[in-house]
Every structure is written in structure tokens, then in C-alpha cells.
Amino acid sequence: MYEGFDSFCKLPTWDTSHALDERRFRAALSEVVHLPDFSPEEMGRYIQLNHAEPIWPKTAAQLDTVIDRLVEHATVEQNRTHCRV
């Protein structure tokens, strides 16, 4: 299920807060956030394991911060989605 984030994370700017990257993340999230088995924490682990190799100028700690932000956003969106159902 989390493979949908691969196209988002394969872009070299995925870890920025650029509007286009945010839009790509939201698009990937919208495909899975409503699924009963979706877990923001598991999404974060998937991104960490598959896409979070520290590349200059980002450190592992900086990437962790980015992933934590994505998990937080996914959690908020998941809660919003479940409230509508």
C-alpha cells in the first residue's frame, strides 16, 4: 500500500516543503489515507526504510524531522477522513 509514495520520494526535492512536493505528497496520501489498514506510522517507516538515505546537505536527523512532519500530516488527514465517514 505504501508503494504509492515511491513516485513522490524518488524526486530529489521530496524532503522540501516546496508547494509542488507538498501537492505530490497529498496526492499520494489521498490514494491510501481512507484505507482501513493505512497507518501514518507505517507510512513513515516505509519512507524511512526506502527513501531516507542521508545525502548532502541533509543529515539523518534532518530527514527524520521531514518524515515526522509527513507522518503528522498523514495523521491529521486520516483523522479528518474518518470523521467524514
Phi, psi and omega per residue, in radians:
M1 nan -0.578 -3.068
Y2 -1.445 -0.074 3.101
E3 -1.090 -0.360 3.100
G4 -1.075 -0.330 3.114
F5 -1.521 -0.126 -3.122
D6 -1.059 -0.789 -3.101
S7 -1.137 -0.605 3.073
F8 -1.154 -0.811 -3.043
C9 -1.354 -0.285 -3.141
K10 -1.385 -0.172 3.062
L11 -1.392 2.437 -3.066
P12 -1.156 -0.213 -3.116
T13 -1.827 0.191 -3.044
W14 -1.001 -0.476 -3.060
D15 -1.599 0.205 3.073
T16 -1.687 3.022 3.069
S17 -1.818 0.419 -3.136
H18 -1.088 2.506 -3.082
A19 -0.969 -0.695 3.139
L20 -1.170 -0.666 3.095
D21 -1.198 -0.697 3.085
E22 -1.069 -0.716 3.122
R23 -1.115 -0.746 3.117
R24 -1.122 -0.693 3.108
F25 -1.111 -0.821 3.137
R26 -1.059 -0.641 3.115
A27 -1.131 -0.774 3.114
A28 -1.140 -0.735 -3.141
L29 -1.099 -0.694 -3.100
S30 -1.096 -0.384 3.125
E31 -1.317 -0.391 -3.014
V32 -2.210 -0.312 -2.993
V33 -1.053 -0.490 -3.114
H34 -1.467 -0.180 -3.112
L35 -1.246 2.451 -3.074
P36 -1.095 -0.515 -3.108
D37 -1.554 -0.033 -3.125
F38 -1.160 2.348 3.082
S39 -2.307 2.111 3.087
P40 -0.992 -0.665 3.140
E41 -1.140 -0.724 3.098
E42 -1.169 -0.632 3.056
M43 -1.045 -0.790 3.116
G44 -1.072 -0.734 3.101
R45 -1.116 -0.699 3.112
Y46 -1.066 -0.826 3.131
I47 -1.107 -0.744 3.137
Q48 -1.038 -0.804 -3.085
L49 -1.268 -0.539 -2.998
N50 -1.866 -0.287 -2.994
H51 -2.458 0.109 -3.002
A52 -1.910 0.810 3.035
E53 -1.355 2.171 3.138
P54 -1.084 2.139 3.110
I55 -2.187 2.314 3.136
W56 -0.900 2.372 0.130
P57 -1.679 0.254 -3.129
K58 -1.556 2.397 3.038
T59 -1.698 2.927 3.090
A60 -1.040 -0.678 3.130
A61 -1.127 -0.691 3.114
Q62 -1.146 -0.702 3.107
L63 -1.162 -0.659 3.074
D64 -1.030 -0.715 3.122
T65 -1.098 -0.743 3.117
V66 -1.097 -0.810 -3.123
I67 -1.128 -0.691 3.079
D68 -1.040 -0.689 3.107
R69 -1.116 -0.723 3.121
L70 -1.141 -0.714 3.112
V71 -1.100 -0.748 3.117
E72 -1.070 -0.785 3.116
H73 -1.083 -0.748 -3.138
A74 -1.131 -0.650 3.119
T75 -1.126 -0.787 3.111
V76 -1.071 -0.794 -3.122
E77 -1.156 -0.679 3.101
Q78 -1.099 -0.769 3.112
N79 -1.087 -0.716 3.111
R80 -1.110 -0.738 -3.141
T81 -1.119 -0.761 -3.124
H82 -1.210 -0.497 3.104
C83 -1.210 -0.499 -3.129
R84 -1.374 -0.372 -3.050
V85 -1.476 nan nan
